[in-house]
Amino acid sequence: MTRYNAEISAGSLLPLESRRVAALLLTQPHENEWVQAIEVQNILQKRTPATARRQATLIRKRLLTLTPQALEMIATRESEVSVQLLLTAAIKHSQLLGDFLRNTYWQQQRRFEAALSGKDWQDFLAESAHHDPSVLDWSDSTKKKLFEVICRILVESRFLDATRTKKMTPPSLHPAVIRYLRENHETYALQCMEKN
């Protein structure tokens, strides 16, 4: 079984779309209701049904790693809480993202580095290949795309200031998010999102 996959390259946190999907999931839709909302009503407001279907599928896979309580918070709470829980879902869905935060981002923080670099990503991938040799099969374009999406996720969640500069700006986690993570024994996600 592989530890890492490249599925995260399908999209960043997509906060607005994720709020809408979280609200939809709370209604426990049957498959035909899901298709109706995503493809016919176009609740994600995408240009084509194929794009809506692809993004909704990614978001649903991420959100289903969380509890209904977290879905409610994503759908209704302020942006800071919603985005930090979306990051939690993305970490649970992609160990590649989680391990990059835990093993590279925070390590660079401890070294007082100001920003992430392409070399940090290359070093992380080389290390990752020891844990999961399938990483070696990824094309250069896939590796590049993965780094771009991970950087976008880190900008959306305020761990980086911008995709261009990649300056590290770790936020304080919202108390409601910390409480949720602790109450639900989300130790790995907490390790990825907080300096330890």
C-alpha positions in Angstrom: 0.0 0.0 0.0 1.3 3.4 -0.9 1.7 6.1 1.8 1.4 9.0 -0.6 -0.7 9.8 -3.6 -0.8 12.8 -6.0 -4.6 13.3 -5.6 -4.1 16.6 -3.8 -3.0 18.1 -7.1 -6.7 18.2 -8.1 -7.2 21.4 -6.1 -6.3 23.6 -3.2 -8.7 24.1 -0.2 -11.4 25.7 -2.3 -12.9 27.5 0.7 -16.1 28.8 -0.8 -16.9 25.6 -2.7 -16.1 23.6 0.4 -18.5 25.5 2.6 -21.3 24.7 0.1 -20.3 21.0 -0.1 -20.2 20.8 3.7 -23.7 22.3 3.9 -24.9 19.8 1.3 -23.3 16.8 3.1 -25.0 17.8 6.3 -28.3 17.0 4.5 -27.1 13.5 3.9 -28.0 13.6 0.2 -28.7 10.5 -1.8 -26.6 10.1 -4.9 -29.3 11.5 -7.2 -29.7 14.5 -4.9 -25.9 15.0 -4.9 -25.8 15.0 -8.7 -28.8 17.4 -8.9 -27.0 19.9 -6.5 -23.6 19.6 -8.1 -24.3 19.2 -11.8 -27.8 20.6 -12.3 -28.2 23.4 -9.7 -24.4 24.0 -10.1 -24.0 25.1 -6.4 -20.2 25.4 -7.0 -20.9 27.8 -9.9 -18.5 26.1 -12.3 -18.5 26.5 -16.1 -18.9 22.8 -16.9 -20.6 19.9 -15.1 -17.3 18.0 -15.5 -15.3 20.6 -13.5 -18.1 20.8 -10.9 -18.1 17.0 -10.6 -14.3 16.8 -10.3 -14.0 19.5 -7.6 -17.0 18.3 -5.7 -15.6 14.7 -5.6 -12.2 16.0 -4.2 -13.9 18.2 -1.6 -16.3 15.4 -0.6 -13.4 12.9 -0.1 -11.6 15.5 2.1 -14.7 16.5 4.1 -15.8 12.9 4.8 -12.6 12.5 6.9 -14.2 14.9 9.5 -17.2 14.6 11.8 -20.6 16.2 11.2 -19.7 18.7 14.0 -16.7 19.9 11.8 -18.9 20.0 8.7 -21.3 22.3 10.6 -18.4 24.5 11.7 -17.0 24.7 8.1 -20.4 25.6 6.7 -21.3 28.2 9.4 -18.3 29.6 11.3 -16.0 32.5 10.4 -13.4 32.1 7.7 -10.5 31.4 10.1 -12.3 28.4 11.7 -13.6 27.1 8.4 -10.2 27.3 6.6 -8.3 25.7 9.5 -10.7 22.8 9.5 -10.4 22.5 5.7 -6.7 22.3 6.2 -7.3 19.5 8.8 -9.4 17.6 6.2 -6.8 18.1 3.5 -4.1 16.8 5.9 -6.2 13.7 6.7 -6.9 13.1 3.0 -3.2 13.6 2.0 -0.4 12.4 4.2 1.9 14.1 1.7 0.6 17.5 2.8 0.7 16.5 6.4 4.2 15.2 6.3 5.4 18.2 4.4 4.1 20.5 7.1 5.3 18.4 9.9 8.7 17.4 8.6 9.7 20.4 6.3 7.7 23.5 7.1 8.2 23.3 10.9 11.8 22.2 10.6 12.5 25.3 8.5 10.8 27.4 11.1 13.0 25.9 13.8 16.0 26.8 11.7 14.7 30.4 11.5 14.5 30.2 7.7 12.3 33.0 6.3 10.8 31.2 3.4 10.3 27.8 1.8 12.2 27.0 -1.4 12.1 24.6 -4.3 15.1 22.8 -2.8 13.1 22.2 0.4 10.4 20.4 -1.7 13.1 18.4 -3.6 14.7 17.3 -0.3 11.2 16.4 1.1 10.4 14.2 -2.0 13.8 12.5 -1.8 13.1 11.6 1.9 9.5 10.6 1.0 10.7 8.1 -1.5 12.4 6.2 1.3 8.9 5.7 2.9 7.0 5.2 -0.3 9.0 4.2 -3.4 6.1 5.1 -5.7 7.1 8.7 -5.3 10.0 7.9 -7.7 7.4 7.1 -10.4 5.9 10.6 -10.4 6.8 12.8 -13.4 8.6 16.1 -12.9 5.4 17.9 -14.0 3.4 16.0 -11.3 6.0 16.9 -8.6 5.9 20.6 -9.8 2.1 20.7 -9.7 2.0 19.1 -6.3 4.3 21.8 -4.9 2.2 24.5 -6.5 -1.0 23.2 -5.0 0.5 22.6 -1.6 1.9 26.2 -1.6 -1.6 27.5 -2.6 -3.1 25.5 0.3 -0.5 27.0 2.7 -1.3 30.5 1.4 -5.1 29.9 1.8 -4.5 28.8 5.4 -2.1 31.6 6.1 1.0 29.4 6.6 2.6 31.3 3.7 2.2 34.9 2.7 2.2 34.4 -1.0 2.9 31.6 -3.6 5.6 33.8 -5.2 7.7 34.6 -2.1 6.7 31.5 0.0 7.5 33.5 3.2 6.5 31.4 6.2 3.8 33.1 8.4 2.3 30.4 10.6 -1.0 31.4 12.2 -2.2 30.7 15.7 -4.8 28.0 15.5 -8.3 29.2 16.5 -9.3 27.9 20.0 -12.4 26.2 18.5 -10.2 24.3 16.1 -7.7 23.3 18.8 -10.7 22.1 20.9 -12.1 20.1 18.0 -8.8 18.5 17.2 -8.1 17.5 20.8 -11.7 16.3 21.5 -11.5 14.1 18.4 -8.0 12.8 19.1 -6.6 14.3 15.9 -3.1 14.2 17.1 -1.4 13.9 13.7 -3.3 16.9 12.3 -2.5 18.9 15.3 1.2 18.0 15.0 1.1 19.2 11.4 -0.6 22.5 12.1 1.1 23.6 15.3 4.8 24.2 16.1 5.9 21.6 18.6 
